Amino acid sequence: MLLTPYSSDHKVAWDRFVAESRNGTFLFMRDYMDYHTDRFEDASLMLWEDNSVVALLPASRHGVEWRSHGGLTYGSFIMGRDFRAQLSLLAMETTLAYLKDQGINRAVFKPVPHIYHRMPAEEELYALFRCGASLFRRDISSSLCLANRYTYSKGRKSSLSKARREGVEVGSSQDWETFMAIEEALLLEKHGTRPAHSASEIRMLAERFPANIRLIAATRGNRMLAGIITYTTDTVCHAQYIASTPEGRDCGAVDAAVDLAIQQTTVPWFDFGISTTDQGRVLDSSLAANKEGYGARATCYDHYLVEI
C-alpha cells in the first residue's frame, strides 16, 4: 500500500473518489474543504493500491497532533468499494507509521456517522479497536429516520398551528446576510460565541454547492423572523444552523421553518446536529428535548485518539 500527502495536483482524482465512495459527502470536496485553508494546515492523505486510490483521509495538522480535519464535524477514512476489513488494518498501520515519521505524536479520528453512509462503511471502527484507539469524545445528535419516525409532540403541533394563525410564511431564501445576523445575535446572547461561518462564507459555499446548501426562511410582513440552513448529502439533510428572533420564537416561526425543511427532505435522514458541549460530557437537555419534540432520536458522533 502506498500513502501520499494530498496536493492540488490530485484535486480531480480526490473529488471523483469522494463522489464514488461509500461514505463521502460534499463536505470532502476540495472546493468545500479548501475555503478555510487560512485557518487550517491541510494534512490530508491518499491511500493507493495497484495505482488506484482505495481511501482518503481529510485532515489537518495542529503542531504534533494530526486530526480528521479540524474544520469538519466528521471525516477519517473515506472508503471506496474495495476497502475491505483486512485492507483497513493495513491502511491503519500504514497511516500511523507515516504519521510517526512526520513527527506526529497523536492522531484523532472522527469516523463518518452511519447515517451518512451510502452503504456500510465501518471497517475503520474495527481497525481503530485493533490499534488501541481510545474513545475520548462522544457527541449526541438527534436524527429522524423519515421512513419510520415518531410524530411531533403536542407542543410542536400547537406551535405550528400558532404560526399559521399568526400569518407566518415559509419558503426558500437567498438572504444569507439577514439570517446569519439572526444566528449571530442568538449565539452571542445564549453562549457568547459566533457562528463558525460568516455570511459571506455561507453565501460563497451555497453558490459552489447550490444542490446541497439551502436556506429556508420564515417571514411575516416582509421581515425574516427565523430560518434554517440545511446541508443535504445523498443520505442526510443536516440542520447546519437554526435561528430565530424573539418575535419568531413567540409566533412559532422557527418551528414552521424547520417543519418545511423536514417535509421537503427527500433523503432517508434528517439530522438536527449535536446537543452536547465539553467534548460530549455535558448534555444540553433542553436543546435535546426540543429536537426530540420533532420525533428525533439519538445518533452519536465519535472521536478516537491514537497515541503514536
N, C-alpha and C positions, 0 to 999 in steps of 0.2 A: 504494500500500500504506500502511495506517495501522498505527502501532505505539503501544500504550498500556501503561503500567505496570499490573500486576495490583493489584486491590483486592478486599476481601472481598465487594463487590457482584457480583463476577464468579465467585464460588465455584461456582455451579451450572453455568454455561457452561464454566468451566475443567474441572471434573470430568467433564462429559459429553464434552468433546473428548478428554480423556485416554482415556476408555473406548472411544472410537470410532477412536482414532488408529492409525497403522501401527506405532509403536514406543514407545508409552506403557505404563507399568506402574503398579501400585497405589502405588508409592513417590511418584508425582507427584500423587496425590490430595491435596487440601488437608488432609484430616484426618490424613494422614501427615506431609506437609511442615511443617505448622504446629505440630507438637508441640514443636519446638525453636526457636520464634521468639525466646526469651530469649537464645539463643546466636548467632543469625544475623540480620543485617539483610536482610530479603527484598527482592530487586530483580528479581522475575520479570516477564517481559514477554509481551504477547499481540500477535500479528500478524494483521491483518484485511485482507480484500479483498472489496469489494462487501458490506460489513456482515456478513461471515461470517468466523469465525476460521479461519485456514489453518495456523497454527503457534503453539506455546507455547515459552517459554524459562524453565524453572525456574532461578532464580538468586539469588545473594546478593551484597551489596556489602561490600568489605573495603578501606576507605579509597578510594584512587584505582584499585583493581582490582575488576573485575566478574567473577564466576565462575559457571559452571554450578554449581548450588547446592552450597555448601561442606559441607552436611550429608548429601550424597548421593554415592554412588560414581560415578554416571554421570548424564547429563542432556542439556544442549544442546538442539537443535531437536527438539521433539515434533511430528510431522508428520501432517497429515490426508491423505486420499486425493488431493486436488487439489494438493498441494505437489510440483510437478514441477521438473525440472532448471533451467529458465530462471527460475522463480519463486524458487528457492533463492538464486540470485545476487542478485536484487533484495532478498530478505529479509536476506541478509548485509549488503549495502550499507546498507539502511535501519537495521539494528540498530547497526552501527558508527557511523553518523552520529549516531544518538540518543545512544549512549554517550559520544561525544565532546562533545556538547552538555551532558551531565551531569557533565563534568569527569573522566571515566574515562580513564586512560592505558593500561591493559592489560586485555585480555579473555581469559579462559580458558574454553575449550570442552571438554566431556567427552562426546563422542558416545556414544550408547547402543550397546553392542556388538551385533553382528549376531544373536547367539543370542536376543536379546530382541525381535527384530522379528517382528511378525505377518505382514508382507510386506516386500519390500526397501525400505530407507529410508536410503540412503547419499548422497542428494543433497548433504547438507551437507558431506561429505568433499570433494567437488569444489569447493564454494563456499569452503571453508577453504583449499584449494590456490590457488584463484584470487585470494584476498585476501592471499596471502603468509604464511599462518599457519605457525608452526614447531611441529613435534612435539617437545615438551620432556620428556615423561614417557610411558613405556610400561610398564605392569604386566602380568605374565603370570599368567593364571589357568589352572585345569585343569578341563576340561569333558568330560562324557560325552555323546555322541550316542547316545541309548538305542536307536535303531533299527539302529545299526551301530557296535558298540563292541568293544573288546578285553576279554578275560576277566580276572578277578582274577589277581594274581600268586600264585605258590606260597605265599609268606609270608602273604599276605592270607587265602588259603583255610585255611591252618593256624591262623591266629588265630581265624577264625570257628568252626572245629571246636573249638578250646580253649574258647571262650565257651560253646558248647553243653555241653561236658563239665563245665564249672565251674558250671553251673546259672544262667547269666545269662539274665534275661528282659527283653524289649524291647517297648515299646508307647508309645502317646501318653500325654502327661502334661500337667498344668496346674501343676506345681510349679516355676514360673518362678524363684522365690527360691532354691531349693536349687541348681538348675542354674547360675544366674548367680553364685552363691557359688563353685561349682567353676570356672567360667570366669574369675572374677576372680583366684582363687588361682593358676590356671595362668598367666595373663598376668603377674602380679606376679613369679612365680618365674622365668619364661623371659625376659621383656622389660622388667620393671619398669614396666609400663603397666596401665591399667584398661580394661574394655570401653567401647565408645562409648555403650552404653545401660546404664542402671541396671535393676535387676529390676522396679521399679515402672513404668518407661517401657516395657519389653518387655511386661509384663502389659497395660498400657493399650493399646498398639498391637495386641496379639493380640486384645483384646476389640473393638477397632474393625474389625479385619480378620481375623475368625476363619477365613475361607475361604483366607487367604493365609499366615498365620503359624502355625507348628506346632512343638511340642516333642516329640521322641522321646527317651525316657529308657531307659537300660539299668540294671537293678537286680538286686540279689541280697540276699536276706534283708531285704527292705523298705528297703534302702539304695540311693540313687542313686549309681552309680559312674561314669557317663558319659552324654552326651547330645548331641543336635544340634538346633539351631533352624534351620528352613528357611523361606525366603521363596519362595512359589510364585506366578509370574506365568502368563500364558497360554502361555508357551513354555519357561520355565525354572524348575526347582526349585533354588534357590540356598542353599548352606550358609552361613548368616549367622554362626553360632557352632558350633564343635565343641570339646568339652572333656571331660576325664576326670580322675579321681583317679589317684594312683599305682597303687592296687589295681585300678582299672578298666583301666589300660593292661596290667597283668600278666596279667589274665584274659581279655583280648580284648573287653572290654565296649564300648569305643569303636568297634571295628570292627563289632560286632553292631548298634549303634545306626545307624551310617552305612549299613550294608548294608540295614537295613529301610527307611530313608529312600529309598534308591535303588530298591529293589524296589517300593515303593509310589508311585513317581513316575509320573504319568500324562501329563506333558507331554514334549515332544521332548528337552529337555536337562536334565542335572543338572550344576550348576556348583559347584566347591569353593571358589572365591574365589582371591585373589592370593597369590603366594608370593614377593613382592619387597618391598624396602624402599629407602630413599634415593631416592625418586621413580623407582623401577624400575631403578636402576643396580646393585643388589645382589640376587642371586638366592639365596634360602634353598634350596639344592639338596636338603637332606634333607627339607624340607617338601614341595617339588615332587615328589620321588621317592615320598613317602608317598601323595600324591594319585594319582600315576601308577600306583601299585600297584593301584588300583581300575579301571584301564584308561583313565583320563582323559588328555587331551592338550590342547595349549595353545590358549587364547583370549586375545587382548590387549585390555586396557582402556587407551585412549589419552587423552592430554591435549594440547591445542593452545593455543598462545599467539599472540595478535594484539596487536602494539604499535600503539596508536592515536595 
